[in-house]
Amino acid sequence: MNEPVKRLLVMGPSCLAELVMAQSLFITLKQREPEATLGVVAPAWSQPIMARMPEVDEVWSSGLRYDEFDIRSSCELAAKLKGRYDRAIVLPHSWKAALIPFLARIPERIGFLGKQRYGVLNERRRLDNLVLDQTVKRFVSLGLPEDEVSTGQFAIPRPRLTIDRDNLVNLRIAHQLSSRPAIGLMPATQCGSAQQWPPANFHQLAERLVNDGYEVRIFGDPKDQVVGDAIAQGLLHTHNLCDKTGLADAVDLLADCRQVVTNDSGLMHVAAAVGTRVHAVCSSSPACTPPLTANAQIHYQALEGSPSFQRECLLGHTNCLKNLDVESVYTAVSATPRPVRFNAQ
């Protein structure tokens, strides 16, 4: 990796949180080789978020799941990529993700060992979990010479998504949002009930924030709409935006929030990447995939059974989240300067 490479391809991850973290790699690559063309293979649904990353020049939509094998789809995508790139960096650990740049005959193919990828990768890195102890570190390390990452001490650029101010104005009008300062709530998680702060806690927090003069915005995808309705029930100045906004809209609306309170989720990383203060309630390890911002507070109790990476609590009680009381989170949110108090109407 000593010679300048003008055409780079990244086989991107397939979940929102990791796609945002991957921007740290994209920034690193462009800092090292500013004239290079950077292409990314990413799921079709991710197009709006990829469009907010100025480092990315080309996006190749993929409906492929790396845990499923579809040789026809892999060959079709590889045919489109053939002859276009000099180096491929494979972020997913699956064999299938490494197969596509191999079939595309990309000369340099870099990734971590595992999943019998000896034949399809020609620069194979050993993953030391103690040195590369964060997901974002693993991503960035693959864009650097191996001798620069052996100690784990290298720069990690923070993701920074661009904001469409015109779209934000239109969204505020379309959803009849007020002039109150906004707090975002993200009750969903991609990791199951073991990672979810109770919706009743979100409701109590929303009620207190509304009484303090805030507008509350609840973010999520279609499956979160019922939970969003439960949180917003009976509250003025509270908007359940689940299933009412696209991914790009969420970027802009989160940038417009003063703070967010969130489970460990993809939207947590989006909020961090637009500069909004993040309060993350967490039962998994806060060290592995933290929000990549200095403007964050992790609410983590480290009780028995923590950190948990399971979808369901192995102890059957999720006390690490249930016992994280509303008062402590409310106090943390209130520690920033408060807006002028409104009278409820």
Legacy VTK file of the C-alpha trace (Angstrom):
# vtk DataFile Version 3.0
C-alpha trace
ASCII
DATASET POLYDATA
POINTS 345 float
0.000 0.000 0.000
2.944 2.353 -0.627
2.010 3.380 -4.171
-0.770 5.966 -4.648
-4.046 4.354 -5.620
-6.570 6.406 -7.555
-9.592 4.123 -7.440
-10.745 2.796 -4.065
-13.725 0.595 -3.244
-15.116 -0.155 0.209
-17.427 -3.093 0.774
-19.594 -1.394 3.348
-21.473 -2.819 6.313
-25.184 -3.557 6.174
-26.498 -1.758 9.275
-26.982 1.958 9.857
-24.749 2.277 12.927
-21.758 0.712 11.190
-22.340 2.669 7.989
-22.068 5.905 9.962
-18.930 4.638 11.710
-17.481 3.695 8.324
-17.369 7.392 7.444
-14.304 7.593 9.703
-12.583 5.259 7.228
-13.819 7.257 4.236
-12.412 10.467 5.725
-9.106 8.729 6.435
-8.829 7.454 2.869
-9.513 10.879 1.387
-7.043 12.531 3.763
-4.362 10.101 2.598
-5.270 10.137 -1.090
-7.361 13.269 -1.766
-7.408 12.761 -5.528
-8.664 9.178 -5.334
-12.153 8.162 -6.410
-13.958 6.446 -3.552
-16.769 4.000 -4.250
-18.837 2.181 -1.634
-20.999 -0.914 -1.932
-23.910 -0.442 0.468
-27.538 -1.549 0.860
-30.056 0.225 -1.345
-31.879 1.695 1.679
-28.680 3.477 2.736
-28.561 5.812 -0.295
-29.883 8.847 1.643
-27.217 8.504 4.342
-24.423 7.888 1.848
-25.443 11.055 0.009
-24.656 13.001 3.197
-21.015 11.835 3.187
-19.016 14.179 0.920
-16.061 11.780 0.805
-18.063 9.183 -1.145
-17.946 9.658 -4.923
-19.861 6.569 -6.078
-22.372 4.291 -4.362
-23.187 0.836 -5.646
-26.548 -0.263 -4.343
-26.718 -3.818 -3.161
-29.707 -5.837 -2.073
-27.334 -8.561 -0.956
-27.227 -9.839 2.580
-23.764 -10.967 3.529
-25.151 -13.866 5.580
-26.906 -15.330 2.523
-25.284 -16.783 -0.567
-26.557 -15.772 -3.991
-23.891 -16.418 -6.610
-25.946 -14.861 -9.412
-26.370 -11.542 -7.600
-22.720 -11.563 -6.553
-21.605 -12.106 -10.142
-23.895 -9.365 -11.446
-22.504 -6.830 -8.996
-18.920 -7.961 -9.628
-19.435 -7.470 -13.374
-20.431 -3.852 -12.774
-17.330 -3.271 -10.646
-14.829 -4.993 -12.944
-12.076 -2.693 -14.210
-13.204 0.280 -12.129
-11.087 -0.064 -8.963
-7.498 -0.742 -7.922
-8.033 -1.568 -4.252
-10.962 -2.968 -2.290
-11.334 -2.756 1.489
-13.755 -5.332 2.848
-15.348 -4.264 6.148
-17.812 -7.131 6.744
-16.241 -10.343 8.017
-18.234 -12.608 5.729
-16.798 -14.694 2.898
-19.449 -13.386 0.546
-18.426 -9.745 1.043
-14.853 -10.655 0.078
-15.992 -12.740 -2.886
-17.425 -9.807 -4.829
-14.152 -7.824 -5.270
-12.413 -11.136 -6.049
-14.890 -11.835 -8.855
-14.471 -8.217 -10.014
-10.710 -8.880 -10.299
-9.769 -5.881 -8.189
-5.980 -6.223 -7.778
-5.699 -5.376 -4.041
-8.287 -6.883 -1.679
-7.834 -6.141 2.020
-9.743 -7.455 5.025
-9.497 -9.352 8.274
-8.840 -13.063 8.466
-11.788 -15.359 9.042
-14.619 -17.197 7.310
-12.149 -19.083 5.044
-11.268 -15.926 3.104
-7.709 -16.948 2.237
-8.405 -17.310 -1.478
-10.463 -14.174 -2.008
-8.373 -11.677 -0.002
-4.742 -11.094 -0.918
-3.912 -8.832 2.042
-5.224 -10.496 5.160
-5.009 -8.711 8.500
-5.120 -10.412 11.887
-7.701 -8.868 14.182
-6.365 -8.220 17.675
-9.445 -7.388 19.730
-7.347 -5.909 22.528
-5.585 -3.453 20.220
-8.512 -2.765 17.903
-11.051 -2.629 20.708
-13.675 -0.541 18.884
-15.554 -1.195 15.677
-14.516 2.156 14.247
-10.848 1.396 14.954
-11.134 -1.848 12.990
-12.655 -0.014 10.051
-10.047 2.774 9.976
-7.145 0.357 10.460
-7.928 -1.327 7.144
-7.293 1.961 5.368
-3.825 2.376 6.911
-0.515 0.538 6.419
-0.329 -2.381 8.831
2.749 -1.032 10.615
0.834 2.112 11.615
-1.925 0.283 13.466
-0.006 -2.265 15.557
-0.378 -0.250 18.783
-3.934 0.904 18.168
-2.795 4.520 18.513
-3.898 6.274 15.343
-6.250 9.108 14.482
-9.977 8.356 14.282
-11.803 11.122 12.400
-15.312 11.641 13.677
-18.194 11.117 11.245
-19.825 14.323 10.080
-22.957 14.175 7.952
-23.993 17.180 5.885
-27.282 18.958 6.584
-29.866 20.152 4.074
-31.208 23.366 5.608
-33.865 23.853 2.941
-35.215 20.371 3.606
-35.279 21.141 7.322
-37.421 24.234 6.765
-39.866 22.207 4.681
-40.003 19.455 7.302
-40.749 21.884 10.112
-43.677 23.219 8.094
-44.946 19.798 6.959
-44.971 18.332 10.477
-46.202 21.542 12.142
-43.201 21.714 14.439
-43.086 24.595 16.864
-40.450 27.184 17.700
-39.711 25.439 20.984
-36.214 24.001 21.349
-36.422 20.311 20.474
-35.318 17.143 22.232
-35.220 13.913 20.221
-36.151 10.525 21.665
-35.109 7.280 19.973
-36.785 4.395 21.824
-35.931 1.737 19.247
-32.905 -0.512 19.162
-31.644 -3.021 16.629
-30.493 -5.296 19.461
-33.736 -6.571 21.035
-35.453 -5.996 24.379
-32.235 -6.531 26.345
-31.034 -3.175 24.992
-34.272 -1.182 25.352
-35.011 1.411 28.004
-38.720 0.956 28.891
-41.148 3.051 26.802
-42.841 4.138 30.039
-39.584 5.810 31.054
-39.421 7.641 27.744
-43.019 8.804 28.289
-42.259 10.151 31.768
-39.151 11.892 30.483
-41.086 13.426 27.571
-43.739 14.755 29.942
-41.143 16.487 32.100
-39.349 17.945 29.096
-42.583 19.339 27.648
-43.344 20.965 30.992
-39.887 22.544 30.868
-40.649 24.199 27.544
-39.242 21.701 25.057
-40.759 20.161 21.986
-40.256 16.375 21.911
-39.659 14.496 18.647
-39.784 10.704 18.566
-37.755 9.041 15.818
-37.891 5.516 14.470
-38.915 3.339 11.550
-42.385 1.876 10.818
-42.115 -0.903 13.386
-41.568 1.724 16.119
-44.776 3.612 15.448
-46.784 1.862 18.190
-44.100 2.519 20.786
-43.914 6.123 19.601
-47.666 6.515 20.027
-47.425 5.172 23.583
-44.682 7.645 24.456
-46.561 10.602 22.949
-49.970 9.653 24.350
-51.667 12.593 26.079
-48.725 14.960 25.659
-48.798 18.335 23.959
-45.819 19.451 21.861
-44.804 15.829 21.305
-44.503 14.502 17.748
-44.298 10.837 16.873
-42.297 10.943 13.627
-41.830 7.168 13.353
-42.738 6.104 9.799
-43.331 9.750 8.846
-39.825 10.707 7.788
-37.186 9.222 5.529
-33.613 8.607 6.590
-32.367 11.892 5.108
-35.205 13.726 6.889
-34.137 12.190 10.187
-30.615 13.518 9.615
-31.891 17.071 9.252
-34.432 16.895 12.079
-31.879 15.409 14.481
-29.460 18.204 13.634
-32.234 20.600 14.661
-32.548 19.007 18.132
-30.716 20.436 21.132
-30.194 16.958 22.611
-31.339 13.364 22.116
-32.025 10.517 24.512
-31.556 7.203 22.799
-31.107 3.498 23.060
-28.048 1.984 21.384
-29.174 2.313 17.767
-28.224 3.482 14.322
-29.987 6.802 14.876
-27.795 7.357 17.953
-24.793 7.430 15.611
-26.630 9.706 13.171
-27.343 12.185 15.977
-23.686 12.143 16.994
-22.620 12.694 13.381
-24.708 15.876 13.067
-23.298 17.366 16.275
-26.328 16.954 18.547
-25.681 16.196 22.222
-26.339 12.499 22.864
-27.600 10.798 26.025
-27.291 7.058 25.376
-28.937 4.541 27.703
-26.934 1.374 27.397
-26.785 -2.230 28.657
-24.127 -3.399 26.183
-20.523 -2.310 26.496
-20.243 1.483 26.057
-16.646 0.984 24.915
-17.105 -1.039 21.718
-19.480 1.130 19.668
-19.861 4.460 21.489
-21.302 7.531 19.778
-18.321 9.106 18.023
-18.551 12.557 19.547
-17.158 14.409 22.540
-20.671 15.745 23.130
-22.183 12.603 24.637
-23.020 11.036 27.972
-23.397 7.283 28.371
-25.883 6.150 31.025
-24.611 2.721 32.033
-24.993 0.926 35.354
-22.673 -2.073 34.906
-24.916 -4.375 36.953
-24.663 -8.169 37.053
-25.048 -9.494 33.501
-23.638 -6.336 31.916
-22.397 -5.760 29.339
-25.036 -7.728 27.456
-24.857 -8.284 23.709
-27.902 -10.590 23.666
-31.288 -9.750 22.166
-33.026 -11.021 25.304
-31.789 -10.560 28.864
-30.150 -13.812 30.000
-31.167 -13.035 33.587
-34.775 -12.353 32.585
-35.151 -8.916 34.172
-33.226 -6.185 32.236
-32.591 -4.434 35.560
-29.582 -2.646 34.067
-32.097 -0.590 32.084
-35.186 -0.716 34.307
-33.171 0.574 37.257
-31.828 3.451 35.219
-34.370 5.895 36.555
-35.973 8.760 34.706
-34.757 11.276 37.264
-31.073 10.643 36.567
-31.505 10.980 32.800
-33.700 14.057 33.195
-31.104 15.649 35.472
-28.392 15.030 32.882
-30.495 16.548 30.085
-31.341 19.523 32.291
-27.677 20.197 33.050
-27.386 22.178 29.803
-28.798 25.738 29.743
-32.580 25.587 29.686
-34.787 27.454 27.227
-37.283 30.046 28.364
-40.156 28.175 30.000
-43.367 28.013 28.002
-46.834 27.741 29.425
-48.553 24.551 28.275
-51.324 25.259 25.821
LINES 1 346
345 0 1 2 3 4 5 6 7 8 9 10 11 12 13 14 15 16 17 18 19 20 21 22 23 24 25 26 27 28 29 30 31 32 33 34 35 36 37 38 39 40 41 42 43 44 45 46 47 48 49 50 51 52 53 54 55 56 57 58 59 60 61 62 63 64 65 66 67 68 69 70 71 72 73 74 75 76 77 78 79 80 81 82 83 84 85 86 87 88 89 90 91 92 93 94 95 96 97 98 99 100 101 102 103 104 105 106 107 108 109 110 111 112 113 114 115 116 117 118 119 120 121 122 123 124 125 126 127 128 129 130 131 132 133 134 135 136 137 138 139 140 141 142 143 144 145 146 147 148 149 150 151 152 153 154 155 156 157 158 159 160 161 162 163 164 165 166 167 168 169 170 171 172 173 174 175 176 177 178 179 180 181 182 183 184 185 186 187 188 189 190 191 192 193 194 195 196 197 198 199 200 201 202 203 204 205 206 207 208 209 210 211 212 213 214 215 216 217 218 219 220 221 222 223 224 225 226 227 228 229 230 231 232 233 234 235 236 237 238 239 240 241 242 243 244 245 246 247 248 249 250 251 252 253 254 255 256 257 258 259 260 261 262 263 264 265 266 267 268 269 270 271 272 273 274 275 276 277 278 279 280 281 282 283 284 285 286 287 288 289 290 291 292 293 294 295 296 297 298 299 300 301 302 303 304 305 306 307 308 309 310 311 312 313 314 315 316 317 318 319 320 321 322 323 324 325 326 327 328 329 330 331 332 333 334 335 336 337 338 339 340 341 342 343 344
